[in-house]
Amino acid sequence: MQSILSEQPTLSEHSITWERIKIKIIHVKNYSGTSMDWINVIAPESLPITETGYLSHFTHRDNLTTFTDAPDFVSQWLDHEAKKQKWSTNQQLTLF
């Protein structure tokens, strides 16, 4: 059996649409040869998980085992946080 620490990192890029917002997801499995995964979320506007539309998130790979892939993880995370915050796509702040 191969050790997690000897596995090479693998990068995958995905695009999803959540609440009519196009989101790019970059997922690096086994980031830096560790058991941590890196998920990068990029959107043109704020999301329930980030006010800026950008999020860099590290998580232990075991936290992703109940999801089919990184987009599934992010989608369910967005749904969960949106319910908690009573999210609305017109939550964008205004200056005036």
N, C-alpha and C positions, 0 to 999 in steps of 0.2 A: 504494500500500500504506500502510495506517495504522500509525503508530508505536505501539509498546507503551506508551510514555509518554503518549500522547494518549488511550488507551482509558480509559473510565470503570470504576471498581471495580464488581464485581457480587457480590452476596451470595446465598448459597443455604444452606438449612438442611436437614439430613438426620437420619434416625433409623435406627440399625442395632441389631441384637442380636448380641453376640459372647459366646460361652461363657455364654449365659443372662443376660448383663448388657446392659441397655438403655443405649445411648450416643447422645447428641446430638452432631452435628457441624455446626459453622458454618464455611463456607468463603467467604472473600472473595478473588476473583480480582483481580489487579492492585491490591493493597492500596496505598492512598495514591498511586495513579497511577504505581506502579513496576512492575517486572517480578517483584515478590515476591508470593506468595500467603500468606494467613493461614488457618491451620486451627486451630479451637478445638474441643477434645474435652471433653465433660462427661459424667461417669458418676457413679452413686451410691456407687461404691466404687473401690478401687485397681485399676489395670490394669497390664499389663507395661510400659507407656510412661509411667506416672505413679502415684506412690504415693498421691496425694490424690484421684484421679478427675478432676482438671482439668489440662488442658494447653493452652497457647497456643504454637503452633508456626508459625514463618515459614520459608518455603522458596522458592527460585527456581522460577518456574513451569515451567522445563524439567525439574525433578525429578518433575513430575506427568504428563509426557507418556506414560509407559508404562502408566499406570493409566486405567481408564475414567472415574473421577471421584474426588472426595475420599473418599467412603465406601470405595471399593475401595482407595485408598492407605492409609487408616487400618486397615482390616481386615487387609491384608497386612502392615502394620507391626506390628500386634498379634500376628499369627501368628508372625512372624519373632522378635520379642522374647520371646514365650512359649516358643518352642523353646530359645532361648538360656538362658533363666532357669529352664527346667523349671517353668513357671508352673502354679499351681493356684489355683482360685477361692477356696479356703479359706486363702489366704496372709495374710489379714487379721491384723494384730497384736492381741494382747490385752494388757490392763494387768495381769492377775493370772496 
